[in-house]
Structure formats: structure tokens, C-alpha cells
């Protein structure tokens, strides 16, 4: 399958997050993005115990949220990247319980998975500038 070529083969930084908490945080952070932009980018900063979300708008300022997570294989470093908030919400609209997020670095695709779905549904989002 040709689509598998876009998913990196090395081990990602993976964490599980509750879908409703993630969805609520993304929605709150997106309130300050510029609505006239097609690409409503939010910034994600992944740490070993916390996922920070942020956005900024030209008129509305800056907003920040944090979600507690467990990502032990990060080894004390952080990964910072920008993602399209609308795309994240599109995926989260299908999620009912937990979501698995796989992040490699700020340049490679981010994979979202639903562990409760019986087939291997995956949602891929390409990082963008924040």
C-alpha cells in the first residue's frame, strides 16, 4: 500500500489522551485563531507529562491550554509543531473515548488513532508553521 510510505518507520513519541478533553482544549485554543485563514494553525508542545496547546490571532491575542499526558519515551526533551486545528477537530468528531497520538518530530506527519475501533483507522496530519 503506497500510503504507508508517508508514515515514518522509526519509533514515534506516543501518548493516549481522552477524546473529549482534547476536543475541548482544541476548541478553546482555536477561539483566538484568525477565522479568515483557511489554515487555522494551533501550536502543540509535547512534553513527557503535558501537552501544551496554543494559538494566536492578529486581533484576538494568544490562548494557551494544557492537558496531562504520559509520554515516557520523550526522555526529558520536547517536540514543538503546528497543526491545522480544524483537521484535528474533524478527527476528534469521530472519537468517543481515547485517542492515541504518534508524533515523530516537527517536520514529519502526526498520526491519530482510535484504539477502540476494530479496524486500523488512522488519521494523518502534516505539521505546518506556527
ABEGO torsion letter per residue (X at the ends): XAAAAABBABBBBBBBBBAAAAAAAAAAAAAABBAABABBBBBBBBBAABBBBBBBBAAAEBBBBBBBBBBAAAGGBBBBBBBBAAAAAAAAAABABBBBBBBABAABBBBBBBAABABBBBBBBBBBBX
